Amino acid sequence: MILLNKKMVVSDIDKEGKLYSNVSRAYLKADDSTEIVLDYHSILLRISKDDVLYLQLFEGEEKVECEYQMNGMVYKIEDLDGRVEVWISFGGLLMIQKIAKDQIVGLNDRSRVSLAISKV
């Protein structure tokens, strides 16, 4: 089941500095005020500021045609006054998404998910 299906723009990369040699942190935004902070392997996925990415988040482990894929687990969900903040760990790489409650359903703590990323 698809939990998230969005085109996002890379607004910044490593704005707080690079912590690890092969890991970067991208800051993504969508037109509908969805925001995502995403850690990724910077050699396997090469992106730049202003790139447009197509993100799909699936329940469970899915194999999909994409440029970069990670499997992980939801470990924290917080209500934020009409929005929700979802924290997912992909083997230590973090994804934090702030999204309207009605745009993402079916996630619980400990849900296993797959994230597929492609450049548009």
N, C-alpha and C positions, 0 to 999 in steps of 0.2 A: 504494500500500500504506500502511495506517495504521500508524505507528510508536508513537504515543502517543494514548491516548483516555481523558482523566481529567477529573473535576470537582475543582477546586482552590478553596481559600478564600484571599482576599486578607488576609494577616496584617499587612501594613504597606505604606506607600507613601512613597517618598523619605525613608527613615529616616536617611540620611546627608546630607540636604539636596538641594535641586534644583540640578542642574548646568546644565541648558539650559531655556529658557523654555517650549518645547512638548514636552519629553521628560520622562517620569517613570519611576521604577523601582519596580515592584511586587514584593513578596515573597509568594510563594504556597506553600501547604501542602496536602497531601492526607492522608487518614486513614491511608494506608499508609506514611507517613514520606517520601514523595516531596516534594522541595523545589525550587522554581523561582524564580530571580531573572530578571525580565523588564523590559527597557526597551521603552517604547511611546510613541506620539505621543498626548499627553494631551488634545489637542483632538478627535482622531478617535475615541478610545476613552475614555469617561469612566467610571472605576471608583472605588470607595471601599473603605476598610477594611471587612472582613467580607462583601464581595460574594462570591458564588459564581460562578466562571467555568468554562465547559466548553472545554477545550483539546484540539485534535486536531493531531497532527504527522504530516504525510504525506511520503513519499519523493517527490522530484521536485516539479514545480509543478502544483498541483491548484487548480481553481476549485471552491469549496464555498460553500454558503449559510451565512453567518456575519456577525457584526457588524464584525469586524476581521481582516484577513489580512496576513501578511508572508511573503515568499520569502527564503530565505537559504542559508547554507552552513555545515556543521559544520567547525570548524577545530581542535578540540582534544577529545580523549577521554582521561580518566584513570581508572585503576582505583583504587578506594578501599575495599579490604577488604570485598568482598561487594557493594559498590555501584559505580556508575560516575558520573562527572561529565562531562557533555557540554556543550561550549561551542559556541554557534551565533551567527553574525553575520548580522543582517538589514540589510545596508547600513549598518552602523555601530551599529545598535541590537542590544544583546546579550541573549542568553538563556543562563543557566547552569542546568542541571538536575542534581540529585543524585537518583538513582533506583536501585532494585535491578537488578542485571544481567539477571535473567530477565524484567523488565518491559519492556525495550526492546532489540530486536534489529534487526540489519540496517543499523546506522549505521557509517560509516567516516569517517575524515578526508576532507574534500572532498565528502561527500555533499550533494547539493542537496535542500532540504526546504522545505515550506510549513507555516506555523502558522496555524490557524484558531481564533479566539476568539469565544465568545458568552457573554452573561450568562445565568445560569439563573434 
